[in-house]
Amino acid sequence: MTIMFDRTPEGDIISDQHLIARVLSEALSYINYLKGKILVFKLGGSMLEHQQEVLQDIIWLHQLGALPVLVHGGGPYINEWLTKLNIPTRFLDGLRVTDAETLEVVRMVLRGQVNQRLVLMLSQMGGKAIGLCGTDGDMVQAHIADERLGYVGEVESVDPASIQGLLEQGFIPVIAPLGQGPDGTCLNINADLVAAHLAGALNAEKLIFLSNVIGICRADGTRISELSDAEARRLIDEGVISGGMIPKVSACLDALAAVPRVHIVDGREPHVLLRELCTDQGAGTMIIR
C-alpha cells in the first residue's frame, strides 16, 4: 500500500491514515449533531443542472440520520416552455407576472417536470422521496401578493403536518413552490419564501440556500465562513455586499426570523453540502441569529 504524507500547519509530517482519522473525527461530531434534525434545502432553478451531487449529499445526510426536506424552483424551465408556447414573459420587481395562461405552464413545469424529475433521480440514487406541492393537503395558504403580478402569492401560513408525517415514515419530501389562495386558486410563490416559511413551521435546525456563489465574501474576495445577522447588515451598509448578493443575503436575513442558522453555498461545487455541514471550515457562509 502506498502511504501518502501531508504537513500540519506547524510543519509536522502526517500520513494519510492520520488525515483520514482526523477528517472522520471532525465529521463524526457534526453527524451526531445533525441526527434527528430537520434540514431544509432550497435548490434554485438555475442549479438543477448540478443536482446529481447535491442529491447524493442529501441522500447521504438522510442515511446518517438527518431529516432533509428539499424545496425547488424552476425558473429557467418555465421560461423555456413559455418561449416554446409563444407566451410572453414579464417580470415586475424581480417577480414573474403570472396570468392564467402562465400559471398553467408554471404548474405543469414545477409539478410535472421539475418535481417528478428530482423525485425520480433521488429514487434512482437510492433515496426514498415523495414529491408534493404547497397545494397538497392545504400545506401552504397564501393570498395575492400584488394585483399587478396576477396569480403570485404571499405566504400566510404553512401546515407542516403532511411533511412531518413523511419524515416520520423515512421519506425525503420534495416540495414545489405553489400555494392555495383563499378561494382555492393555485398561486405561484417565490421558492425562497416557501422554503423559509416551511423551515419555520417545521422548527428546522438549518435552512440551506444552494446558489451560484461561494457565499459571502470580504472586500478582498475571501469567503466568510460564519457571521451574525448584524454583521451581514453592516456589510450591506458598507457596500461590501452589493449588487445581486443583496437580495440573496436579504432572503437569508428574513429567514433567520424562522430558523437559527441559514447557509449560502455554491451548488455547483462537488459535495458542497457535506463539506459545509460536516467540516469545521465549511464550504459556504453560515449566518446565525
N, C-alpha and C positions, 0 to 999 in steps of 0.2 A: 504494500500500500504506500502511495506517495504521501508524504507529510508536507503540508504547506505551512508557511510561517507568516506572521504579521508582527507588527510592533505596537505596543501600548503608547499612549501619549508621552509616557516617561522614557520611551525608547527601549523597553524590555521586549525581548523576542518571545512570542507565544505561538503555539502550534494551532492547527485548525481544530483539533479536538477541544482545546480550551476556548476557541472562538465559538464553536457550536454550543458548548456548555454555557458560556456567558450569554449568548443570544437566547437560548432556551430558558435560562434562569430569569432573564429580563422579561421574556414573553409570558412566562407562566403567571407572574403576578398580575399582569393585565388580563389574562384569560380568566383567572379566578375572579377578578373584579367584575368582568363582563357577564359572568354566568347568571342567567335569570334576569338580566337587564334588557329592557326594550330599547332597541336602536332603530331610529327612523332614518332611512336613506332617501334623499331626493336626487333622482337621476334626470338631468335635463335632456331635452330632445336632441341637442347638438352632441351629446355624449353617447348616444345609442350605438354608434359605430365602434365604440371602445368597450362595449358592455361585457364581453366574454370574461375577461379577468376580473372585472368588478363583480359580476355574478358569481364567479368562482370564490372570491373572497367572502361574499355574503353567505354562500353555502358552507364554507369552512367555519365562519363565525357561528353559524347556526349549529353545526355539528359540535362545536366547542362549548355550546350551552347558552349562547346569546339568543335573543329573540328579535330577529330583524323584520322590519316592515319596509317595503320599497314603494315609494311614490314616484311616478314618472311623468315627464312631459311628452311632447311630440310635435313641437312647432314646425321643424323643417319638413316633416312628413305631411303635416296639414297643408303647408304652403305648396308642396309638390302636387297634392291632389287638387287643390283649388286651381292651380295652373292648368292641370290636365282637363279640368271641367270648365275652364274659362270663367271662373268665378273670381271677381276682383278681391284682392287682399288689401285691407286698410287697417292701420293702427292709430290709436289715439293715446298719447302719453304712455307709449310702450305696451299698451294692451290691445289685443285683437278685437276689432269691431266685428261682432258676431250676430248677423241677421239670421233668419230662419233657415235659409239655404246653407249658409256657412256652418250653422250649428249641426246640421245633418252630417256634413263632412267631418267636423270635429268629433262627433260621436263615433262615426264609422272608423276613423283613424285611431283614436285613443283606445276604444274598446276592442274593435275588430282586428286592428293591425298591431299596434304597439303593445298593448297589454297582453294579447294572446301570444305574441312573439316572445316576450320576456318570460311568460309562464312556461312556454314550450322549451325555451333554452334552459331555464332552471331545471326543468324535469329531465331533459336530456343529459345534463351535467350531474345528475344525482341528487338534486334538490327536490323538495316536496312543496310545491307552490300552488296557490289558488288566486285567480285574478278577480278583482272586484272594481267597481267604480263608486263614487260617492253617492249615487242614487240608490245603490243596493241596500236594502234594509234600513232606508231612511238615515243613512250614515252621516251625510253632510247636508245640513239645512242651510239655505242661503237666500239672499234677496238680490234684486237687480242693483248692481253697483252704481251705474250711471246710465240713464236712458239713452244717451248718445252712443253707448257701447253695444246696445242691444242685449242679447242673451248672455251677458257676462255677470257672474255672481260675486258677491261678497259673502264670506262665510259668517253665518250667525251662530251655529252650534255644530258640534260633532258628537255623535253617539258611537262610542268605540266598542260596543258590545259584540258586534259581529267579528271585529278584528281580534278582540281578546279571546273569543271562542276559537278562532282558527289557530291562534298562538298556542292555546292550551292543547289543541289537538296535534301540534307539531308541524303546522304549515307555515310557509313564508307567504304572507299576504302581499299581493302586488296591486297597487291602487291607481286607477286612472282619475285625474282631477276634474270630475264632474260633480255637480251638486243639484239638489232639488229645491225649486222655488216654492213659495207659499201656496201656489195653485197647482203644484205638481209638475210644473215645467222644468225640463232639464236645463241647467245653466253651465256654461263654460267658466272654469275658475283657474286662476293662476296656480300652477303646481307648487310653487314656493309657499303660498298661503295655505293650501291644503296640507302640505307636509308639516308646517309649523303648528296649525290648529290640531292636527291629528296627534302630533308628538305631545302637545299639551294635554289632550284628552286621555292619552294613554299613560301619562306620567313617565314619559320616556326619559332614559338617562342621558341620551345624546341625540342630536339631530345633525346629520352629516350632509352637506351640500356637495355633490360631485359637479365640479365646474371645469373650465378650461384654463384655470390659472393655478399656480402652485400654492396660493394662499395670500396672506397679507405680507407685503414687503416693506422694509425700511427705505429711507431716502436713497441709500446706497445700493438698493436692489436685493439685499439679503432677506431671506424669509424669516418672519417672526413665528416661532413655534407656538407661543401662547401669550395671550394678552387679555386684559379685562375689558368689559364694555366701555368703561370710562376712558381707557387708553385708546380704544378704537375710535371713539368720538373725537378725542383730541387729535388723532392722526388725520381725521377728515377735516377738522377745523384748520389744521396746519397745512393742508394741501398734499400731505404725503400719500393719503388715499385719495385718488382723484379719478375722473373720467368714468369708465364703465365699472370700476371697482366700487364706486359709491353705492349703487343700488344693490350689489351683491352683499356688501357689508351691512347696509341698512336692513336687508332682509334677515341677516343673522341677528342683528341687534333687536329687531322686532320679535324674532323667535325666542330670544332669551327671556321674554316675559312668560314663556310657557315651559321652557326646559333650562336646566342649569348649565349645559355645555353645548355649544354649537361649533361645528367644524367646517372649514372650507378646504377641499382637497382637489387635486387635478386628476380627473377621471381618466385621463389619457396615460397616466403613469402606471407601469406594471405593479399589480398587487398593492395599490396605494392604500387600500383600507386596512390591510394587515399591518402595513408599516406605520400608518397613522394611529391605529388603535392599540397596537401591541408592542410598541417600542418607546423608549424614553425620548428619542429625538423627534419622532413623528415624521410625517411627510407633507403636512399642510399647516394650517393655523387653527388652533382651538381658542375660541373666545368664551370666557367664563363670566358668569353673572356676578 
